[in-house]
Amino acid sequence: MTIKGIDVSSFQPEKYRTDGFAFVFIKITEGTTYTNPKWVAQRKTARDAGMVTGFYHFARAGSFEAQVDFFLSNIKLAEGDILALDWEDHRVSNSFKDNWIKRVQRRAPGHKTVLYCNRDFWLHRDSTSFAGDGLWIAEYNGSPGRPGIQHPWMFHQYTDHPIDTNVGNFKDKVALRAWSSHRQLAQFD
């Protein structure tokens, strides 16, 4: 059994459709200079709907330390918020990815930290299979929950039409909320 969620950025409205979705990932920052101007309102939309909320940073080449600090300085975290690194820039190394995740885990120890990347990055650019607390894999294959990888995954982004839509590898929203709040270990289906 899986649950559905979405991810949003400045390309989506501040108030978006939440019916039928258990979770949302919201883009907060990119590199060290860009902040999504809609993220606060997008977070309010999610929280008003009772969704489990995650926030992501789009990595750019440069200092992973500066990007972690920039990302975390822009968020006032609440219990159960999930943090994610969006790794899709070819100039960002595997080492950057690993170090960014580890630094966020040290700086925000009460929060799960996951890696977002597409199947090609995971299979051909990743050299450590390190995804922090879980892998959020993108593979637009028309098969929600079957991303075509052997590694355990937490979230699968399977389409971008009409919005980036994901499934979570959790029995239900209660199980996702328990995992994100560190109340229990996730059980893979």
HELIX and SHEET records of a PDB file:
HELIX    1   1 TRP A   39  ASP A   48  1                                  10    
HELIX    2   2 PHE A   64  SER A   73  1                                  10    
HELIX    3   3 ASN A   94  ARG A  107  1                                  14    
HELIX    4   4 ARG A  119  ASP A  120  1                                   2    
HELIX    5   5 PHE A  121  ARG A  125  3                                   5    
HELIX    6   6 LYS A  173  SER A  180  1                                   8    
SHEET    1   A 9 TYR A  34  THR A  35  0                                        
SHEET    2   A 9 PHE A  23  GLU A  30 -1                                        
SHEET    3   A 9 ILE A   3  VAL A   8  1                                        
SHEET    4   A 9 THR A 165  GLY A 168 -1                                        
SHEET    5   A 9 PHE A 155  THR A 159 -1                                        
SHEET    6   A 9 GLY A 134  ALA A 138  1                                        
SHEET    7   A 9 THR A 113  ASN A 118  1                                        
SHEET    8   A 9 ILE A  82  ASP A  86  1                                        
SHEET    9   A 9 VAL A  52  PHE A  58  1                                        
END                                                                             
